[in-house]
Amino acid sequence: MKRFYLIAFLLISISSVAQQFSVGVRGGFGNYSMDLLKEFQQWRSNQLQLLPFKTTDNYPITPFYRVEAALNNIKYIGKFALFYGYYSTGARSTVSDYSGRADLDAVINGHQLGLTIQKDLYNKENWSAGAYGDVSMLFSNLKTVDNLEITYPAEVSEKQEYTFLSNGFAIEPGAFIAYQLKPFLFQANLGLLGDFSRKLYLKGNKDMVIGVNNKPVTPQWLGLRLGLQVSYVFGKQNNKL
């Protein structure tokens, strides 16, 4: 509750010197390390040694999405925003032949809720460029699905699903370039996301954590992200301070 009051006080204080308010949406692509989860996927494949699994996806580059509400043209800062972000990636190992098919799927989702501060370092006519920094709470959700379908010599179907959770926080420093076409603001961002997540534990039982080779498995959202954002700006259209 104290954090809520602190954030509310901060927003009211900053809004008193802001010239504009904006809402925006962002989409782009991110590349995340996920080294420990890649080891976990290999371990899952090795448990069924009789089946020659082939990993077809291994936490590749995937899209991310974000919405924000921001105060703009703030003296000394530039922009202060609240945002929610969502991103997802995963892995699949599979094997199939005339007798059936087996799939080992793992999908991890990330949810961010945080603050961003942006500072213009260059302004000319409708163009601007500068730096930004994000600080956020981060909630991760990993779902694994083991699916076995045998059609010969007998029909057998088996499916196991597990959900694991983790939380922590994340930071993302980066740079941007923007173009204003009133009342819209178009912006390209390039940032480096780093996370500080706790161990993945089984949903409903925090004592059961994922481990591989005596190492606890955590999400590793470290990676570059490139995004494009469009915002609708309300309020005064004066030059930036």
Stockholm file with secondary structure:
# STOCKHOLM 1.0

chainA/1-241         MKRFYLIAFLLISISSVAQQFSVGVRGGFGNYSMDLLKEFQQWRSNQLQLLPFKTTDNYPITPFYRVEAALNNIKYIGKFALFYGYYSTGARSTVSDYSGRADLDAVINGHQLGLTIQKDLYNKENWSAGAYGDVSMLFSNLKTVDNLEITYPAEVSEKQEYTFLSNGFAIEPGAFIAYQLKPFLFQANLGLLGDFSRKLYLKGNKDMVIGVNNKPVTPQWLGLRLGLQVSYVFGKQNNKL
#=GR chainA/1-241 SS CHHHHHHHHHHHHHHTTCCEEEEEEEEEEECCCCHHHHHHHHHHHHHSTTSCCEEEEESCCEEEEEEEEEEEEETTTEEEEEEEEEEEEEEEEEEEETTEEEEEEEEEEEEEEEEEEEEEEEEETTEEEEEEEEEEEEEEEEEEEEEEEECSSSCEEEEEEEEEEEEEEEEEEEEEEEEEETTEEEEEEEEEEEEEECCCEETTEEEEECEETTEECCCCCCEEEEEEEEEEEEECCCCCC
#=GC SS_cons         CHHHHHHHHHHHHHHTTCCEEEEEEEEEEECCCCHHHHHHHHHHHHHSTTSCCEEEEESCCEEEEEEEEEEEEETTTEEEEEEEEEEEEEEEEEEEETTEEEEEEEEEEEEEEEEEEEEEEEEETTEEEEEEEEEEEEEEEEEEEEEEEECSSSCEEEEEEEEEEEEEEEEEEEEEEEEEETTEEEEEEEEEEEEEECCCEETTEEEEECEETTEECCCCCCEEEEEEEEEEEEECCCCCC
//
